Amino acid sequence: MLYIQYMRDVHLKAIDLNLLTALGALLSQRSVSRAAREIGLSQPAMSRALDRLRHLFGDELMLRSGAGMVLTARAEALAPQVQEILADIRALVAEPRFDPSSEHRTLRIAAVDSLTTLLFPGVMARLLEEAPHVDLRAVPIAADIARRLQSGDIDLTFALANYPLAAGTHSETLMDDRLALIMRRDHPAARNGPLSLAAYAALTHVTVSVFGDGSTEADAALAAAGLERRIGLTTPHFTSALMAVARTDMVTVLSHAFARQFAEALDLVLLDPPLEPAVLKITMVWHAARKHDRLLAWLRGVFRQVASGVADQVPPRG
């Protein structure tokens, strides 16, 4: 019995996986040249593989018959077994099929309130249907976002396309939006049509400062024109900015897609601002270490689809 086991071990060690692949091609193609083309070998290399296989199995395996070749009885018996073994090996090394419904994860996403309002309801509707065990946790964006992405504390965040990316991060476009000048419907300035930059600067403003630095591109544009404005309120939340202009004669400039969701309920008007550029290109950002995370890639696809529906509702500037 020990001798038989030893011989089995020696026989198994003699099997080269490349030989097994060659055998599968030979048995299915019944031609050295066609089998060589199938797996990308030269014909001489396939002929040498056939010689080694004949020695390994102690059988001719393939015999010439007229213009072609036929399988021996041993080869005919081997054919279905070899194909099954090759299929098992391919399944062993192949990446398992991704099924979001079988995932049990909690993903942490850093986002401002405008994006959680615009996108998260639609995204969660998809998750509850297709990935019912995946939960999202929305957390505030902060100045240490790059470190939190790298550490894995945050899985995904959002940024404007013109913001420089931190080292080691990837991004892709989420949606195109644009800026809107927002005020209450019966605001005195709402009757004057498009505002000049000077008329815009004369109003009292609400600004949104996510990182608390207070600097804006609007102020830079005004300074370049020799103008400055009064900022009556600075807030980290887009929702509170809308609520403030709905109750006062202050104005704000922010996402058209976000503001239009509240325009009717808060009796707001959305105008074109006298600022350039007015386009907002929003991206999704994640760390390079997560590039092979298939759940995260799937979730980004869900965000893209939901965002596409939101962006379609934004009218062109005009």
Secondary structure, DSSP 8 states (H G I E B T S, - for coil): -HHHHHHHHHHHHT--HHHHHHHHHHHHH-SHHHHHHHHT--HHHHHHHHHHHHHHHTS--EEEETTEEEE-HHHHHHHHHHHHHHHHHHHHHS-----GGG--EEEEEE--HHHHHHHHHHHHHHHHHH-TTEEEEEE---TTHHHHHHHTS-SEEEEETTS---TTEEEEEEEEEEEEEEEETT-GGGGS-S--HHHHHTSEEEEE-SSS----HHHHHHHHTT---EEEEEES-HHHHHHHHHHSS-EEEEEHHHHHTTHHHHTEEEE--S-S--EEEEEEEEEGGGTT-HHHHHHHHHHHHHHHHHHTTS----
